[in-house]
Amino acid sequence: MDLKSRKVLWSKREKHSIDSRAVTLAGDRIVVFSHDRFLAAVDTKTGNDLWRTDSAAVLDAVGEHDPADNPRLAACPDTHSDLVFVGEMSYYEFS
């Protein structure tokens, strides 16, 4: 949303629910997670996917969690790479 004009710049609807506890802003991207479905980075200016993965290794690193638990996911606020930390000691770089 443009704060001055209050115009919606873009919107995005996903087929599967997004875990709002795992939404992270990192530079010019928003990292989103859908349990057992995907991990993705969305461009903040366009709303388009920068990358998206449904890799079993990545989803396993985030791990199983009860809806009352927090997923183990964080994004490094690095504006020069797509470095995302998942799990306890794992990280993946996407480009």
C-alpha positions in Angstrom: 0.0 0.0 0.0 1.2 3.5 -0.9 1.1 5.4 2.4 0.6 8.8 0.8 -2.2 7.9 -1.7 -3.5 4.9 0.3 -3.7 2.9 -2.9 -3.1 -0.8 -2.9 0.0 -1.4 -5.0 -0.5 -5.1 -5.3 -2.2 -8.1 -3.6 -1.5 -11.8 -3.7 -3.6 -14.7 -2.9 -2.1 -18.1 -2.2 -3.9 -21.4 -2.8 -2.6 -22.7 0.5 -2.7 -20.9 3.8 0.4 -18.9 4.9 1.6 -19.3 8.5 1.7 -15.7 9.6 4.1 -16.5 12.4 6.7 -17.3 9.7 6.3 -14.2 7.5 9.5 -12.2 7.5 10.6 -9.0 5.8 14.2 -9.1 4.5 15.3 -6.1 2.5 13.1 -5.9 -0.6 11.6 -9.4 -0.1 8.9 -11.0 2.1 9.7 -14.6 3.0 6.5 -16.7 3.4 6.0 -20.2 4.6 3.1 -22.6 4.0 3.3 -25.7 6.3 4.2 -28.8 4.3 3.8 -26.9 1.1 6.4 -24.3 0.3 8.9 -21.6 1.3 9.0 -18.5 -0.9 10.3 -15.0 -1.3 8.0 -12.3 -2.7 9.2 -9.0 -4.2 7.9 -6.1 -2.0 7.5 -3.8 -5.1 5.6 -6.2 -7.4 4.2 -9.0 -5.3 5.8 -11.5 -7.7 7.7 -14.5 -6.5 11.4 -14.1 -6.5 11.8 -17.8 -5.7 9.7 -20.6 -4.4 10.7 -24.1 -3.2 8.8 -27.2 -2.1 12.1 -29.0 -1.5 11.6 -31.8 1.1 15.0 -30.9 2.6 13.9 -27.3 3.2 10.4 -28.2 4.5 12.0 -30.9 6.8 14.4 -28.3 8.2 11.5 -26.1 9.1 10.1 -29.2 10.8 6.8 -30.4 12.0 4.9 -28.2 14.5 1.6 -28.1 16.2 -0.6 -25.0 15.3 0.1 -23.8 18.8 3.9 -24.0 18.3 6.0 -21.6 16.4 7.7 -22.9 13.2 11.5 -22.8 13.3 12.0 -20.2 10.6 13.8 -17.0 10.3 15.1 -14.9 7.5 18.4 -13.1 7.6 17.9 -9.4 6.9 20.5 -9.5 4.1 19.7 -7.2 1.2 22.4 -8.7 -1.1 21.4 -12.4 -1.1 18.6 -14.8 -0.6 20.0 -16.3 2.6 17.3 -17.9 4.7 17.9 -19.8 8.0 15.6 -22.7 8.7 15.5 -25.3 11.5 18.0 -25.2 14.3 21.3 -25.2 12.4 20.5 -25.3 8.7 20.5 -22.6 6.1 19.8 -22.5 2.4 20.7 -19.9 -0.2 18.4 -19.3 -3.1 19.1 -17.3 -6.2 
